[in-house]
Each structure stands twice: as structure tokens, then as C-alpha cells.
Amino acid sequence: MFTITTEDRGGVIIVVGCILMTWTLLCFMIRMYNRFTIRASLGLDDFACGLATVRANRRFAIVRLAF
């Protein structure tokens, strides 16, 4: 599927992107869980974090489809 050769290292981009996207989503979910259990309200920083997570997911999906 995604082979890694000396001339084409596209598979590395996909593997690293999947690992980092999983980490990003996990951190965002933990943040939201903590916000709802501790404060029960969201602030402007939470919306900024959510927007950044959505944009990062969309960007990775575009890169993933390009390969």
C-alpha cells in the first residue's frame, strides 16, 4: 500500500501523521473531559483548541488522500 523506498518516503509521512493525529485527538478528548468534570463550562481557549484540532484533521485528510 504505502511502500518506503530510497526514492519515495511517502509512507513515513502517513505513519507519522497517523500517530500524531491520534495523539492530538486523544489530548483534545482528555481536555474536554477535564473541562466538563471540573468547570462544566468552556472558554475561548477551548474553542480555539477545537478549531485547531478540526483544521489539523482536515489538513491530514488532504495529505492522506494525496498519497
N, CA, C and O of each residue as an XYZ file, in Angstrom:
268
protein
N       0.832     -1.184      0.000
C       0.000      0.000      0.000
C       0.875      1.246      0.000
O       0.920      1.953     -1.007
N       1.571      1.540      1.093
C       2.482      2.674      1.161
C       3.882      2.125      1.375
O       4.283      1.840      2.504
N       4.612      1.981      0.298
C       5.958      1.438      0.408
C       6.955      2.556      0.657
O       6.772      3.687      0.205
N       8.000      2.222      1.375
C       9.065      3.177      1.668
C      10.308      2.696      0.941
O      10.844      1.631      1.247
N      10.761      3.479     -0.016
C      11.963      3.151     -0.767
C      12.978      4.274     -0.588
O      12.713      5.258      0.101
N      14.137      4.119     -1.212
C      15.154      5.164     -1.110
C      14.726      6.426     -1.848
O      15.190      7.518     -1.522
N      13.844      6.289     -2.841
C      13.411      7.447     -3.614
C      12.064      8.014     -3.152
O      11.788      9.197     -3.349
N      11.240      7.183     -2.546
C       9.900      7.614     -2.138
C       9.684      7.268     -0.669
O       9.633      6.097     -0.293
N       9.559      8.294      0.146
C       9.346      8.099      1.582
C       7.967      8.590      2.017
O       7.787      9.045      3.147
N       7.012      8.495      1.120
C       5.659      8.945      1.417
C       4.996      8.155      2.540
O       4.163      8.688      3.273
N       5.366      6.892      2.671
C       4.801      6.071      3.734
C       5.151      6.582      5.117
O       4.356      6.457      6.049
N       6.337      7.157      5.255
C       6.765      7.713      6.542
C       5.859      8.876      6.930
O       5.493      9.015      8.097
N       5.503      9.695      5.977
C       4.624     10.837      6.245
C       3.274     10.351      6.748
O       2.711     10.924      7.681
N       2.756      9.296      6.130
C       1.461      8.766      6.536
C       1.525      8.166      7.933
O       0.634      8.403      8.749
N       2.570      7.390      8.220
C       2.700      6.755      9.536
C       2.849      7.804     10.633
O       2.159      7.736     11.651
N       3.731      8.760     10.439
C       3.939      9.809     11.448
C       2.680     10.653     11.604
O       2.315     11.017     12.722
N       2.018     10.967     10.505
C       0.781     11.736     10.564
C      -0.316     11.009     11.327
O      -1.043     11.630     12.104
N      -0.446      9.715     11.120
C      -1.454      8.935     11.850
C      -1.160      8.905     13.347
O      -2.070      9.039     14.165
N       0.097      8.730     13.699
C       0.474      8.708     15.114
C       0.189     10.060     15.765
O      -0.399     10.117     16.845
N       0.599     11.141     15.116
C       0.389     12.472     15.692
C      -1.081     12.867     15.730
O      -1.515     13.536     16.668
N      -1.853     12.461     14.723
C      -3.275     12.787     14.726
C      -3.992     12.040     15.836
O      -4.888     12.586     16.479
N      -3.600     10.795     16.061
C      -4.179     10.039     17.174
C      -3.853     10.705     18.500
O      -4.717     10.815     19.369
N      -2.624     11.148     18.660
C      -2.198     11.832     19.888
C      -2.969     13.143     20.077
O      -3.387     13.468     21.188
N      -3.151     13.881     19.003
C      -3.879     15.144     19.065
C      -5.330     14.927     19.497
O      -5.838     15.638     20.363
N      -5.984     13.952     18.893
C      -7.378     13.679     19.252
C      -7.493     13.179     20.690
O      -8.426     13.551     21.401
N      -6.569     12.356     21.113
C      -6.589     11.859     22.485
C      -6.424     13.008     23.487
O      -7.158     13.083     24.473
N      -5.474     13.888     23.238
C      -5.262     15.037     24.137
C      -6.481     15.955     24.155
O      -6.852     16.465     25.212
N      -7.098     16.168     23.019
C      -8.278     17.020     22.960
C      -9.446     16.402     23.732
O     -10.165     17.105     24.442
N      -9.630     15.102     23.593
C     -10.706     14.432     24.325
C     -10.466     14.473     25.833
O     -11.405     14.678     26.602
N      -9.234     14.282     26.257
C      -8.915     14.372     27.680
C      -9.155     15.787     28.187
O      -9.671     15.977     29.288
N      -8.786     16.770     27.391
C      -9.016     18.170     27.779
C     -10.500     18.456     27.950
O     -10.904     19.074     28.934
N     -11.312     18.010     26.999
C     -12.755     18.244     27.086
C     -13.359     17.502     28.281
O     -14.236     18.037     28.959
N     -12.906     16.297     28.538
C     -13.402     15.547     29.696
C     -13.076     16.296     30.989
O     -13.930     16.426     31.866
N     -11.850     16.782     31.104
C     -11.466     17.532     32.295
C     -12.257     18.830     32.432
O     -12.647     19.204     33.538
N     -12.493     19.508     31.334
C     -13.263     20.763     31.391
C     -14.686     20.518     31.870
O     -15.208     21.274     32.690
N     -15.311     19.468     31.362
C     -16.699     19.209     31.739
C     -16.827     18.653     33.153
O     -17.854     18.865     33.797
N     -15.825     17.955     33.648
C     -15.927     17.410     35.007
C     -15.493     18.419     36.064
O     -15.987     18.370     37.191
N     -14.589     19.325     35.735
C     -14.090     20.284     36.725
C     -14.904     21.577     36.700
O     -15.416     22.002     37.736
N     -15.030     22.210     35.524
C     -15.691     23.515     35.448
C     -17.097     23.465     34.892
O     -17.921     24.324     35.207
N     -17.375     22.492     34.086
C     -18.679     22.351     33.415
C     -18.978     23.520     32.479
O     -20.140     23.807     32.191
N     -17.934     24.189     32.007
C     -18.129     25.252     31.024
C     -16.889     25.329     30.133
O     -15.807     24.868     30.499
N     -17.074     25.909     28.983
C     -15.983     26.049     28.027
C     -15.592     27.508     27.897
O     -16.426     28.405     28.022
N     -14.319     27.732     27.645
C     -13.824     29.086     27.441
C     -13.390     29.294     26.004
O     -13.498     28.389     25.176
N     -12.910     30.462     25.717
C     -12.441     30.791     24.374
C     -11.264     29.912     23.970
O     -11.141     29.544     22.802
N     -10.401     29.572     24.916
C      -9.267     28.714     24.608
C      -9.710     27.307     24.198
O      -9.040     26.662     23.392
N     -10.821     26.829     24.738
C     -11.336     25.516     24.354
C     -11.848     25.526     22.919
O     -11.638     24.568     22.174
N     -12.509     26.593     22.536
C     -12.977     26.705     21.158
C     -11.801     26.828     20.188
O     -11.842     26.268     19.093
N     -10.766     27.548     20.578
C      -9.568     27.667     19.736
C      -8.891     26.310     19.581
O      -8.445     25.953     18.490
N      -8.817     25.565     20.662
C      -8.222     24.227     20.615
C      -9.054     23.301     19.725
O      -8.505     22.514     18.953
N     -10.357     23.398     19.834
C     -11.240     22.585     19.000
C     -11.109     22.936     17.531
O     -11.068     22.051     16.676
N     -11.045     24.222     17.237
C     -10.884     24.662     15.851
C      -9.549     24.186     15.281
O      -9.485     23.740     14.135
N      -8.495     24.279     16.072
C      -7.178     23.816     15.619
C      -7.182     22.310     15.376
O      -6.553     21.835     14.430
N      -7.873     21.565     16.208
C      -7.954     20.117     16.034
C      -8.709     19.761     14.760
O      -8.292     18.875     14.014
N      -9.804     20.440     14.513
C     -10.582     20.187     13.292
C      -9.766     20.539     12.050
O      -9.759     19.787     11.076
N      -9.085     21.671     12.085
C      -8.271     22.079     10.926
C      -7.118     21.109     10.690
O      -6.786     20.806      9.544
N      -6.506     20.619     11.770
C      -5.408     19.665     11.625
C      -5.910     18.353     11.041
O      -5.243     17.754     10.197
N      -7.076     17.903     11.482
C      -7.652     16.679     10.926
C      -7.961     16.832      9.444
O      -7.699     15.931      8.647
N      -8.516     17.972      9.087
C      -8.841     18.221      7.678
C      -7.575     18.267      6.825
O      -7.537     17.724      5.721
N      -6.555     18.912      7.344
C      -5.300     19.011      6.592
C      -4.659     17.637      6.413
O      -4.157     17.321      5.335
N      -4.676     16.821      7.468
C      -4.101     15.483      7.355
C      -4.903     14.627      6.380
O      -4.327     13.829      5.641
N      -6.228     14.785      6.371
C      -7.051     14.034      5.425
C      -6.684     14.392      3.988
O      -6.659     13.520      3.121
N      -6.404     15.655      3.733
C      -5.996     16.079      2.385
C      -4.655     15.467      2.019
O      -4.480     14.989      0.898
N      -3.715     15.474      2.940
C      -2.404     14.861      2.683
C      -2.568     13.360      2.460
O      -1.944     12.783      1.569
N      -3.405     12.741      3.271
C      -3.622     11.288      3.156
C      -4.221     10.945      1.802
O      -3.825      9.955      1.187
N      -5.163     11.742      1.330
C      -5.776     11.477      0.031
C      -4.823     11.747     -1.128
O      -4.981     11.175     -2.207
N      -3.840     12.611     -0.913
C      -2.872     12.923     -1.966
C      -1.955     11.743     -2.260
O      -1.466     11.592     -3.379
N      -1.727     10.909     -1.254
C      -0.875      9.747     -1.466
C      -1.734      8.618     -1.943
O      -1.232      7.522     -2.191
